[in-house]
Amino acid sequence: MTGQLDLSAVIFLFTNSRNAIYQYSGSFTTPPCTEGVTWFVAKRTLDVDVDDWHKLKKLMKFNARYPQNTPGGTNLIQYASDNLPKKTCPT
């Protein structure tokens, strides 16, 4: 059990008239690739506490998207790739 999550900052982000919200039609990019999905994207980003993120991940069980890095920061996917153990071919 994760306990109660406080999503008031997310609600405020999407309901405050000062925040720009963009809407577009698209689809899911993971199976079943449902079309006709309406996406809402906030122009302003929202910082998430690491502990809250882990609680949310525990509830979702699966997420096909990796967390994004801070713009201009280290590309997390590239960093992981660059730091994989090097495989060598047996001779």
KANOR-V165984 format. One record per pair of residues at least 4 apart in sequence whose C-alpha atoms are under 7 Angstrom apart, sorted by the first residue. I is the first residue (numbers start at 0). GAP is how many residues later the second one is. D is the distance in Angstrom with one decimal. If there is no record, write none. Layout:
BEGIN
i: [I,I]
gap: [GAP,GAP]
d: [D,D]
END
This chain:
BEGIN
i: [1,6,7,8,9,10,11,12,13,18,19,19,20,20,20,20,21,21,21,22,22,22,22,23,23,23,24,24,24,24,25,25,25,25,26,26,26,26,26,27,27,27,28,47,47,48,49,50,51,52,53,54,55,56,68,68,68,68,74,75,76,77,78,79]
gap: [53,4,4,4,4,4,4,6,28,25,22,23,19,20,21,22,18,19,20,15,16,17,18,14,15,16,11,12,13,14,9,10,11,12,6,7,8,9,10,5,6,7,4,4,5,4,4,4,4,4,4,4,4,4,4,5,6,7,4,4,4,4,4,4]
d: [5.9,6.4,6.0,6.1,6.5,6.1,5.6,6.6,7.0,6.9,6.0,5.5,6.5,5.6,4.5,6.1,5.7,5.1,6.3,6.9,5.6,4.6,6.4,5.8,5.4,6.8,6.1,5.7,4.6,6.1,6.2,5.7,5.3,6.3,6.1,5.4,4.2,5.8,5.1,4.6,5.4,6.6,5.3,6.8,6.4,6.2,6.3,6.3,6.2,6.1,6.1,6.5,6.3,6.0,6.2,6.6,6.1,6.2,6.0,6.1,6.2,6.0,6.2,6.3]
END
